[in-house]
């Protein structure tokens, strides 16, 4: 027989063991001064502090006073990353003497590691270091990796001897280990920077201020614009430097750029708003699971009339995090917040969690289906730095008699599209859609992601058709590289819609204590997509005859790369249908009905009811905060 929970919330309310300031605050509200009103209106409400640890002042910190410093760091990081990514297949093939399929899989493995390591960066930022310090530390690790990579390209003993006759002697184990140490330090640096930089930028805007909230979404668009500026510089200027001056210059210039960006980021420290580390969200997630399972086996039920535990303080007991209202989804987890008749200690979160802690975990679970249903898009993105570049390398790239487009610069087609589309979308499309839909961003984040997923289908469809034409042409090397423009254009457009939509979605649905982790979840899917691309390449190689007879060979003219693209087209099409079903049934935390028992909120609502004399309206408000 199951034991029902007792409604003894009050007996275990932590606020009864701690001094209450509610009366003082209520009296203070009755006699406000103009100075106090003015001061409070200029202070942020999201828990951010300035560099001296005081509540941040909007007039002196944050907003576009701080954002440029953050954007510069991201431009430099993306410049370095893309300069390496688009060139690394060629470096591994021509300098380290690896086969084309092996080089492609090693690059996607490296990219995958860089983005999956964002989970580590997010954990350290949220639990111990804070976002700013995490960005600084991992930027320095990134810089060390760049220095080692430059040394690999500069010192002859760190590479196998020059070779013009196939088969070439492979790199030694020590040479390969030195190169991979450099690459994976860069991956580790990326893992620490990426989940924090967008969230740190968003921290500079207070959601409670309508003006700043609107600017935050403009920041996301311009942040993406900056990413593409960095990518554009990496795949044009630095690739050109590498072609004309050699690998040591190609890797040395981003090393210097990254060092300068670290100096610039530090220079803006007095302008930033800082969120204090809130402890490990993963630990809080496990506590909710343990407490809910424990209460389940004790026979606890969550029924109407059962009161759930929450502290009476203004903010939650998660450092720096605001309270969250109860939602109806995942009711099993609510058992972690039920106070039983045998409970005597509310300080053990392994036995009793607050509603806010439970809702934080629910918010994380809620985004997982959206996260899983967008991973396929990252498989397509992985081709930008591997097979798309390989196609360009064997096509006609001359512009006039004296200039040839470097193969690594061909992704310019995608980056330019993004640079043009972001301002057009922000300044023209969003105001037009806002007038039609009434939504402040024109369309929702989920709709924007859906548009990107839909475009990715046609990007790979175009890639398959163009590759078939190239392969069956009488003289493939004379086919213009501009035949690749549609696939780059479409994949760039898909990125503009899906990438920014995901940035908005994961930030909006994150709670105060899970901002960095939510950003890392989004970024980790890029890494997982890269690993899945590696897996697909290996499966195709193993089932079709390997690098000598299979679909993907050392010679692209003898390969069946278009078959590979057809498989990715099918995956994207199926993924789009799955996403539609998931997005259609998605319920965000903001739209869910609230149902927690919080005495401080109930007390304020009751006072307001007495003062206004509007019984019906305030009864609705009271019902909104309790079962």
C-alpha positions as CSV (number, residue, x, y, z in Angstrom):
1,X,0.0,0.0,0.0
2,X,1.4,3.4,-1.0
3,X,1.8,6.0,1.6
4,X,0.4,9.4,0.6
5,X,2.3,12.6,1.3
6,X,1.3,14.8,4.1
7,X,0.7,18.5,3.4
8,X,3.2,19.7,6.0
9,X,5.0,22.1,3.8
10,X,4.9,24.8,6.5
11,X,6.5,22.7,9.1
12,X,9.5,22.2,7.0
13,X,9.7,25.6,5.4
14,X,13.3,26.8,5.6
15,X,12.2,30.4,6.1
16,X,10.8,29.5,9.5
17,X,14.4,28.7,10.5
18,X,15.8,31.9,9.1
19,X,15.1,35.6,9.7
20,X,12.5,37.0,7.4
21,X,12.8,40.5,5.8
22,X,9.4,40.5,4.2
23,X,7.8,43.0,6.6
24,X,10.8,45.3,6.3
25,X,10.7,45.1,2.6
26,X,6.9,45.7,2.6
27,X,7.3,48.8,4.8
28,X,10.1,50.1,2.7
29,X,8.0,49.8,-0.4
30,X,5.3,52.0,1.2
31,X,7.7,55.0,1.5
32,X,10.1,54.8,-1.5
33,X,12.4,57.7,-2.2
34,X,13.1,59.1,-5.6
35,X,16.8,58.2,-5.1
36,X,16.0,54.6,-4.3
37,X,13.7,54.3,-7.3
38,X,16.3,55.8,-9.6
39,X,19.0,53.5,-8.2
40,X,16.9,50.4,-8.5
41,X,15.9,51.2,-12.1
42,X,19.6,51.3,-13.2
43,X,20.6,48.0,-11.5
44,X,20.2,44.7,-13.2
45,X,17.8,42.1,-12.0
46,X,19.4,38.9,-13.3
47,X,21.9,38.5,-10.5
48,X,24.9,39.9,-12.4
49,X,27.6,41.8,-10.6
50,X,30.4,44.1,-11.8
51,X,34.1,43.4,-11.4
52,X,34.0,44.7,-7.8
53,X,31.3,42.2,-6.8
54,X,28.5,44.9,-6.6
55,X,25.1,44.5,-8.4
56,X,25.9,45.7,-11.9
57,X,24.8,49.1,-13.0
58,X,23.2,49.3,-16.5
59,X,24.7,52.8,-17.0
60,X,28.3,51.6,-16.6
61,X,28.4,47.9,-17.5
62,X,27.0,45.5,-20.1
63,X,25.1,46.1,-23.3
64,X,27.1,47.3,-26.3
65,X,29.6,48.8,-23.9
66,X,30.9,45.3,-23.2
67,X,29.8,43.2,-26.2
68,X,32.5,44.4,-28.7
69,X,35.3,43.0,-26.5
70,X,33.6,39.7,-26.4
71,X,32.9,39.6,-30.1
72,X,36.5,40.4,-30.9
73,X,37.6,37.3,-29.0
74,X,35.1,35.2,-30.9
75,X,36.2,36.6,-34.3
76,X,39.9,35.7,-33.5
77,X,39.0,32.2,-32.3
78,X,36.9,31.5,-35.4
79,X,39.5,32.9,-37.7
80,X,42.1,30.6,-36.2
81,X,39.8,27.5,-36.1
82,X,38.5,27.9,-39.7
83,X,42.0,28.7,-41.1
84,X,43.1,25.4,-39.6
85,X,40.0,23.3,-40.4
86,X,39.7,24.1,-44.1
87,X,43.5,23.5,-44.6
88,X,44.0,20.5,-42.3
89,X,42.9,17.8,-44.8
90,X,45.5,19.1,-47.3
91,X,48.1,19.4,-44.6
92,X,47.6,15.8,-43.5
93,X,47.6,14.5,-47.1
94,X,50.5,16.5,-48.5
95,X,52.7,17.2,-45.5
96,X,51.9,14.2,-43.2
97,X,51.3,11.7,-46.1
98,X,47.9,10.4,-45.0
99,X,45.3,9.0,-47.4
100,X,42.4,11.2,-48.3
101,X,39.7,9.2,-46.4
102,X,41.9,8.9,-43.4
103,X,42.7,12.6,-43.4
104,X,39.0,13.5,-43.8
105,X,38.0,11.3,-40.8
106,X,40.9,12.7,-38.7
107,X,39.7,16.2,-39.3
108,X,36.1,15.4,-38.5
109,X,37.2,13.5,-35.3
110,X,39.2,16.6,-34.3
111,X,36.3,19.0,-35.0
112,X,34.0,16.6,-33.1
113,X,36.3,16.6,-30.1
114,X,36.5,20.4,-30.1
115,X,32.7,20.7,-29.8
116,X,32.0,17.8,-27.5
117,X,34.6,19.2,-25.1
118,X,32.3,22.2,-24.7
119,X,30.5,20.1,-22.1
120,X,33.6,20.2,-20.0
121,X,34.0,23.9,-20.5
122,X,30.4,24.5,-19.5
123,X,30.7,22.4,-16.4
124,X,33.8,24.2,-15.2
125,X,32.2,27.6,-15.9
126,X,29.0,27.0,-14.1
127,X,30.5,25.0,-11.2
128,X,33.8,26.7,-10.4
129,X,35.3,29.4,-12.6
130,X,32.5,31.5,-14.0
131,X,32.3,32.3,-17.7
132,X,34.8,35.1,-18.0
133,X,37.7,33.2,-16.2
134,X,36.9,30.1,-18.2
135,X,37.2,32.0,-21.5
136,X,40.5,33.5,-20.4
137,X,42.1,30.2,-19.2
138,X,41.0,28.2,-22.3
139,X,42.0,31.0,-24.6
140,X,45.5,30.6,-23.2
141,X,45.4,26.8,-23.8
142,X,44.2,27.5,-27.3
143,X,47.2,29.8,-27.8
144,X,49.6,27.1,-26.6
145,X,48.1,24.7,-29.2
146,X,48.5,27.3,-32.0
147,X,52.2,27.8,-31.0
148,X,52.8,24.1,-31.2
149,X,51.0,23.8,-34.5
150,X,53.1,26.6,-35.9
151,X,56.3,24.8,-34.7
152,X,55.1,21.6,-36.4
153,X,54.8,23.5,-39.7
154,X,58.1,25.3,-39.2
155,X,60.6,22.6,-38.1
156,X,61.4,20.0,-40.7
157,X,62.2,17.3,-38.2
158,X,58.5,17.4,-37.0
159,X,57.3,16.3,-40.5
160,X,58.2,13.5,-42.8
161,X,60.6,14.3,-45.7
162,X,59.2,16.0,-48.8
163,X,57.9,13.5,-51.3
164,X,56.7,13.7,-54.9
165,X,56.5,10.0,-55.8
166,X,53.7,7.8,-54.4
167,X,53.7,5.9,-52.1
168,X,55.2,8.5,-49.7
169,X,56.7,7.4,-46.4
170,X,54.2,8.2,-43.5
171,X,54.9,10.4,-40.6
172,X,56.6,8.8,-37.6
173,X,54.7,8.2,-34.4
174,X,56.5,11.1,-32.7
175,X,55.8,13.5,-35.5
176,X,52.1,12.5,-35.5
177,X,51.9,12.7,-31.7
178,X,53.3,16.2,-31.7
179,X,50.8,17.4,-34.4
180,X,47.9,15.8,-32.6
181,X,49.0,17.3,-29.3
182,X,48.8,20.7,-30.9
183,X,45.4,20.0,-32.5
184,X,43.8,18.7,-29.4
185,X,45.1,21.5,-27.2
186,X,43.3,23.8,-29.7
187,X,40.2,21.5,-29.5
188,X,40.4,21.8,-25.7
189,X,40.6,25.5,-25.9
190,X,37.6,25.6,-28.2
191,X,35.7,23.4,-25.8
192,X,36.3,26.0,-23.0
193,X,35.6,29.1,-25.1
194,X,32.6,28.2,-27.2
195,X,30.0,27.3,-24.5
196,X,30.8,30.4,-22.5
197,X,31.3,33.2,-25.0
198,X,27.7,33.5,-26.3
199,X,26.3,33.1,-22.8
200,X,28.7,35.6,-21.4
201,X,27.6,38.0,-24.2
202,X,24.0,37.4,-23.4
203,X,24.7,38.0,-19.7
204,X,25.4,41.6,-20.7
205,X,21.7,42.2,-21.2
206,X,19.0,42.2,-18.6
207,X,15.8,40.3,-19.7
208,X,13.7,42.2,-17.3
209,X,14.5,45.4,-19.2
210,X,12.5,45.4,-22.4
211,X,15.0,47.6,-24.2
212,X,17.9,45.4,-23.3
213,X,16.0,42.2,-23.9
214,X,15.4,43.3,-27.5
215,X,19.1,44.2,-27.9
216,X,20.0,40.7,-26.7
217,X,18.4,39.1,-29.7
218,X,20.2,41.6,-32.0
219,X,23.4,40.6,-30.2
220,X,22.8,36.9,-31.2
221,X,22.4,37.9,-34.8
222,X,25.5,40.1,-34.8
223,X,27.4,37.5,-32.8
224,X,26.7,35.1,-35.6
225,X,27.7,37.8,-38.1
226,X,31.1,38.1,-36.2
227,X,31.6,34.3,-36.3
228,X,31.3,34.4,-40.1
229,X,33.6,37.4,-40.3
230,X,36.2,35.3,-38.5
231,X,35.5,32.4,-40.7
232,X,35.6,34.6,-43.8
233,X,39.0,36.0,-42.8
234,X,40.3,32.5,-42.0
235,X,39.2,31.0,-45.3
236,X,40.3,33.9,-47.5
237,X,43.2,35.9,-46.1
238,X,44.9,33.2,-44.1
239,X,44.4,30.5,-46.7
240,X,45.9,32.9,-49.3
241,X,48.8,33.6,-46.9
242,X,49.3,29.9,-46.5
243,X,49.3,29.3,-50.3
244,X,51.7,32.2,-51.0
245,X,54.0,32.1,-47.9
246,X,53.7,28.5,-46.7
247,X,52.3,26.6,-43.7
248,X,54.3,28.4,-41.1
249,X,52.8,31.7,-42.0
250,X,49.4,30.2,-42.5
251,X,49.4,28.9,-38.8
252,X,51.6,31.7,-37.4
253,X,49.2,34.6,-38.3
254,X,46.2,33.2,-36.3
255,X,48.6,32.5,-33.4
256,X,49.3,36.2,-33.2
257,X,45.7,37.2,-33.8
258,X,44.5,34.9,-30.9
259,X,47.1,36.5,-28.5
260,X,45.9,40.0,-29.4
261,X,42.3,38.9,-28.8
262,X,43.1,37.7,-25.3
263,X,44.7,41.1,-24.5
264,X,41.6,42.9,-25.8
265,X,39.2,40.6,-23.9
266,X,41.0,41.3,-20.6
267,X,41.1,45.1,-21.4
268,X,37.3,45.2,-21.1
269,X,37.0,43.5,-17.7
270,X,35.6,46.7,-16.0
271,X,32.7,46.9,-18.5
272,X,31.4,43.3,-18.1
273,X,28.6,41.9,-16.0
274,X,29.5,38.7,-14.3
275,X,27.4,35.8,-13.3
276,X,28.8,34.0,-10.2
277,X,29.5,30.3,-10.5
278,X,26.3,28.5,-9.3
279,X,27.7,25.1,-8.5
280,X,27.5,22.0,-10.7
281,X,24.2,21.7,-12.5
282,X,25.0,18.0,-13.2
283,X,25.2,17.4,-9.4
284,X,21.8,19.1,-8.9
285,X,20.4,16.9,-11.7
286,X,21.6,13.7,-10.0
287,X,20.2,15.0,-6.6
288,X,16.7,15.4,-8.2
289,X,16.9,11.8,-9.6
290,X,18.0,10.3,-6.3
291,X,15.4,12.2,-4.2
292,X,12.6,11.4,-6.6
293,X,13.5,7.7,-6.8
294,X,13.9,7.6,-3.0
295,X,10.4,9.1,-2.4
296,X,8.9,6.9,-5.1
297,X,10.0,3.7,-3.3
298,X,8.6,5.3,-0.1
299,X,5.2,5.3,-1.7
300,X,5.0,9.1,-2.3
301,X,2.3,10.2,-4.8
302,X,2.0,13.6,-6.4
303,X,-1.7,14.5,-6.3
304,X,-3.8,17.6,-6.2
305,X,-3.5,19.1,-2.7
306,X,0.1,17.9,-2.1
307,X,2.4,20.7,-1.3
308,X,5.8,21.0,-2.9
309,X,8.8,22.5,-1.1
310,X,10.3,25.9,-1.9
311,X,12.3,28.4,0.1
312,X,10.6,31.7,1.0
313,X,13.5,33.9,0.1
314,X,13.3,36.2,-2.9
315,X,15.7,34.1,-5.0
316,X,16.1,30.4,-5.0
317,X,18.7,28.5,-2.9
318,X,20.8,28.0,-6.1
319,X,23.4,30.7,-5.9
320,X,22.5,33.6,-8.2
321,X,19.5,31.9,-9.7
322,X,15.9,33.1,-9.7
323,X,13.0,30.9,-8.7
324,X,11.2,28.8,-11.3
325,X,7.5,28.1,-11.3
326,X,6.2,24.6,-11.2
327,X,5.2,22.9,-14.5
328,X,3.0,19.8,-15.2
329,X,5.4,17.9,-17.3
330,X,7.5,15.0,-15.9
331,X,5.4,14.7,-12.8
332,X,7.6,11.8,-11.5
333,X,10.4,14.3,-10.7
334,X,8.1,16.3,-8.6
335,X,8.4,13.6,-5.9
336,X,11.8,15.0,-5.2
337,X,10.1,18.2,-3.8
338,X,7.4,16.5,-1.8
339,X,7.8,16.8,2.0
340,X,7.0,13.5,3.7
341,X,5.9,13.0,7.3
342,X,9.2,11.5,8.1
343,X,11.3,14.3,6.7
344,X,13.1,16.4,9.3
345,X,16.1,17.9,7.5
346,X,15.5,20.2,4.6
347,X,19.3,20.9,4.2
348,X,20.0,17.6,2.4
349,X,19.3,18.0,-1.3
350,X,19.8,14.3,-1.7
351,X,16.6,13.8,0.3
352,X,14.5,16.9,-0.5
353,X,14.9,19.3,-3.4
354,X,13.2,22.7,-4.0
355,X,10.7,23.2,-6.8
356,X,13.3,25.4,-8.6
357,X,15.9,22.6,-8.6
358,X,13.4,20.1,-10.0
359,X,12.2,22.6,-12.7
360,X,15.9,23.2,-13.6
361,X,16.3,19.5,-14.4
362,X,12.9,19.5,-16.2
363,X,14.1,22.4,-18.4
364,X,17.2,20.4,-19.3
365,X,15.2,17.2,-20.2
366,X,12.7,19.3,-22.2
367,X,15.3,20.5,-24.7
368,X,16.8,17.0,-25.3
369,X,14.4,16.0,-28.1
370,X,15.0,19.2,-30.0
371,X,18.8,18.7,-29.5
372,X,18.7,15.1,-30.8
373,X,16.5,16.0,-33.8
374,X,18.9,18.6,-35.1
375,X,22.2,16.6,-35.0
376,X,21.8,15.4,-38.6
377,X,22.3,19.0,-39.7
378,X,25.8,18.9,-38.2
379,X,26.7,15.9,-40.4
380,X,26.1,18.1,-43.4
381,X,28.1,21.0,-41.9
382,X,31.1,18.6,-41.5
383,X,31.4,18.3,-45.2
384,X,32.2,22.0,-45.5
385,X,35.8,21.4,-44.3
386,X,36.3,18.0,-45.8
387,X,34.8,16.7,-49.1
388,X,33.5,20.1,-50.3
389,X,37.1,21.3,-50.1
390,X,38.4,18.2,-51.8
391,X,35.9,18.7,-54.7
392,X,37.1,22.3,-55.1
393,X,40.8,21.3,-55.1
394,X,40.4,19.3,-58.4
395,X,38.1,21.8,-60.2
396,X,39.0,24.8,-62.4
397,X,39.6,27.7,-59.9
398,X,41.2,30.3,-62.1
399,X,39.9,33.9,-62.2
400,X,41.7,35.4,-65.2
401,X,45.3,34.5,-66.2
402,X,47.0,35.4,-63.0
403,X,44.8,34.5,-60.1
404,X,43.6,31.1,-58.8
405,X,41.2,30.7,-56.0
406,X,42.8,28.6,-53.2
407,X,40.7,25.4,-52.6
408,X,40.5,26.3,-48.9
409,X,38.9,29.6,-49.7
410,X,35.9,28.1,-51.5
411,X,33.8,28.0,-48.3
412,X,33.8,31.8,-48.9
413,X,30.6,31.1,-50.9
414,X,28.9,30.0,-47.6
415,X,30.4,32.7,-45.4
416,X,29.5,35.5,-47.7
417,X,26.0,34.3,-47.9
418,X,25.8,34.4,-44.1
419,X,27.4,37.9,-43.9
420,X,24.8,39.2,-46.4
421,X,21.8,37.3,-45.0
422,X,22.2,38.2,-41.3
423,X,21.9,42.1,-41.8
424,X,19.1,41.6,-44.4
425,X,17.3,39.2,-42.0
426,X,17.8,41.6,-39.0
427,X,16.9,44.8,-40.7
428,X,14.3,43.8,-43.3
429,X,12.9,40.3,-42.8
430,X,12.4,40.4,-39.0
431,X,10.4,43.8,-39.1
432,X,8.3,42.5,-41.9
433,X,7.6,39.2,-40.2
434,X,7.0,40.9,-36.9
435,X,4.2,43.0,-38.5
436,X,2.6,39.8,-39.8
437,X,3.0,37.5,-36.8
438,X,3.2,39.8,-33.9
439,X,6.2,37.9,-32.6
440,X,9.0,40.1,-31.5
441,X,11.6,38.1,-33.5
442,X,9.3,37.6,-36.5
443,X,9.2,33.9,-36.2
444,X,9.9,31.6,-33.2
445,X,13.3,30.0,-32.7
446,X,11.8,26.5,-33.5
447,X,10.4,27.8,-36.8
448,X,13.8,29.4,-37.6
449,X,15.5,26.0,-36.9
450,X,13.0,24.2,-39.1
451,X,13.7,26.6,-42.0
452,X,17.4,25.8,-41.7
453,X,16.8,22.0,-41.6
454,X,14.6,22.2,-44.7
455,X,17.3,24.1,-46.6
456,X,19.9,21.5,-45.7
457,X,18.0,18.9,-47.6
458,X,18.4,20.9,-50.8
459,X,22.1,21.7,-50.0
460,X,23.0,18.0,-50.1
461,X,20.7,17.3,-53.0
462,X,22.6,20.0,-55.0
463,X,25.9,18.6,-53.9
464,X,24.9,15.1,-55.2
465,X,23.8,16.4,-58.5
466,X,26.8,18.6,-59.1
467,X,29.2,15.8,-58.1
468,X,27.6,13.4,-60.5
469,X,28.0,16.0,-63.3
470,X,31.6,16.6,-62.3
471,X,32.4,12.9,-62.2
472,X,30.8,12.1,-65.5
473,X,32.2,15.1,-67.4
474,X,34.7,14.4,-70.2
475,X,37.2,16.7,-68.5
476,X,36.3,17.1,-64.8
477,X,39.3,19.3,-64.1
478,X,38.0,22.0,-66.5
479,X,34.6,22.2,-64.7
480,X,34.4,25.6,-63.0
481,X,34.5,25.6,-59.2
482,X,31.4,27.9,-59.3
483,X,29.3,24.8,-59.9
484,X,29.8,24.3,-56.2
485,X,28.2,27.6,-55.4
486,X,24.6,26.3,-54.9
487,X,25.6,23.7,-52.3
488,X,27.7,26.2,-50.4
489,X,25.0,28.9,-50.7
490,X,22.3,26.6,-49.4
491,X,24.4,25.2,-46.5
492,X,25.3,28.7,-45.5
493,X,21.6,29.8,-45.6
494,X,20.7,26.7,-43.5
495,X,23.4,27.7,-41.0
496,X,22.1,31.3,-40.7
497,X,18.6,30.1,-39.8
498,X,19.4,27.0,-37.8
499,X,22.5,28.2,-36.0
500,X,21.0,31.5,-34.7
501,X,17.7,29.8,-34.0
502,X,19.5,27.2,-31.9
503,X,21.4,29.9,-30.0
504,X,18.2,31.7,-29.2
505,X,16.3,28.5,-28.3
506,X,18.9,27.0,-26.0
507,X,19.5,30.3,-24.2
508,X,15.8,31.0,-23.8
509,X,15.0,27.6,-22.4
510,X,18.0,27.5,-20.1
511,X,17.6,28.5,-16.5
512,X,20.0,30.9,-14.7
513,X,22.1,27.9,-13.5
514,X,22.3,26.1,-16.8
515,X,23.2,28.8,-19.4
516,X,26.6,27.5,-20.2
517,X,25.5,23.9,-20.2
518,X,22.7,24.7,-22.6
519,X,25.1,26.4,-25.0
520,X,27.4,23.4,-24.7
521,X,24.5,21.0,-25.5
522,X,23.9,23.0,-28.7
523,X,27.6,23.0,-29.6
524,X,28.1,19.3,-28.7
525,X,25.7,18.3,-31.4
526,X,28.1,19.8,-33.9
527,X,30.8,17.6,-32.5
528,X,28.6,14.5,-32.5
529,X,27.6,15.3,-36.1
530,X,31.3,15.4,-37.0
531,X,31.8,12.0,-35.4
532,X,28.7,10.6,-37.1
533,X,30.2,11.8,-40.4
534,X,33.4,9.9,-39.6
535,X,31.3,6.8,-38.7
536,X,29.3,7.0,-42.0
537,X,32.5,7.4,-44.0
538,X,34.1,4.4,-42.3
539,X,30.9,2.3,-42.8
540,X,30.7,3.2,-46.5
541,X,34.4,2.4,-46.9
542,X,34.1,-1.0,-45.1
543,X,31.0,-2.1,-47.1
544,X,31.9,-0.8,-50.6
545,X,35.5,-1.9,-51.0
546,X,37.8,0.5,-49.0
547,X,40.1,3.2,-50.4
548,X,41.0,1.3,-53.5
549,X,37.7,0.0,-54.8
550,X,34.9,1.7,-52.7
551,X,32.8,4.8,-53.1
552,X,35.4,7.0,-51.3
553,X,38.9,6.5,-52.7
554,X,42.1,8.4,-52.7
555,X,41.2,9.6,-56.2
556,X,38.0,11.6,-56.2
557,X,37.6,11.1,-59.9
558,X,37.3,7.3,-59.3
559,X,35.1,7.7,-56.2
560,X,31.3,7.8,-56.0
561,X,31.1,10.8,-53.7
562,X,27.6,11.6,-55.1
563,X,26.3,8.3,-53.6
564,X,27.6,9.5,-50.2
565,X,25.8,12.9,-50.7
566,X,22.5,11.0,-51.6
567,X,22.7,9.2,-48.3
568,X,23.2,12.4,-46.5
569,X,20.2,13.9,-48.4
570,X,18.0,11.0,-47.2
571,X,19.2,11.4,-43.6
572,X,18.4,15.2,-43.7
573,X,15.0,14.5,-45.2
574,X,14.1,11.9,-42.5
575,X,15.5,14.1,-39.8
576,X,13.4,17.1,-40.9
577,X,10.2,15.0,-40.5
578,X,11.3,13.8,-37.1
579,X,12.0,17.5,-36.1
580,X,8.6,18.6,-37.3
581,X,7.0,16.0,-35.0
582,X,9.2,16.9,-32.0
583,X,8.8,20.7,-32.5
584,X,5.0,20.4,-32.9
585,X,4.7,18.7,-29.6
586,X,7.3,20.8,-27.7
587,X,6.1,22.6,-24.6
588,X,8.4,25.3,-23.3
589,X,8.7,26.2,-19.7
590,X,7.3,29.7,-20.1
591,X,4.0,28.4,-21.4
592,X,3.4,25.9,-18.7
593,X,1.0,26.4,-15.9
594,X,2.5,27.3,-12.5
595,X,1.6,25.4,-9.4
596,X,4.0,25.8,-6.6
597,X,3.3,26.7,-3.0
598,X,5.5,29.7,-2.2
599,X,4.4,31.5,0.9
600,X,6.1,34.7,0.1
601,X,4.4,34.9,-3.3
602,X,1.1,33.9,-1.9
603,X,1.4,36.5,0.8
604,X,2.1,39.2,-1.7
605,X,-0.8,38.2,-3.9
606,X,-3.1,38.1,-0.9
607,X,-2.0,41.6,0.1
608,X,-2.6,42.8,-3.4
609,X,-6.0,41.2,-3.4
610,X,-7.0,43.0,-0.2
611,X,-5.7,46.3,-1.4
612,X,-7.3,46.2,-4.8
613,X,-10.6,44.6,-3.7
614,X,-10.7,42.6,-6.9
615,X,-11.6,39.2,-5.6
616,X,-12.0,37.3,-8.9
617,X,-8.8,38.4,-10.6
618,X,-6.6,37.8,-7.5
619,X,-8.2,34.4,-6.8
620,X,-6.8,33.5,-10.3
621,X,-3.4,34.8,-9.3
622,X,-3.5,32.8,-6.1
623,X,-4.4,29.6,-8.0
624,X,-1.5,30.2,-10.2
625,X,1.0,29.7,-7.4
626,X,-0.5,26.7,-5.6
627,X,-2.4,23.5,-6.4
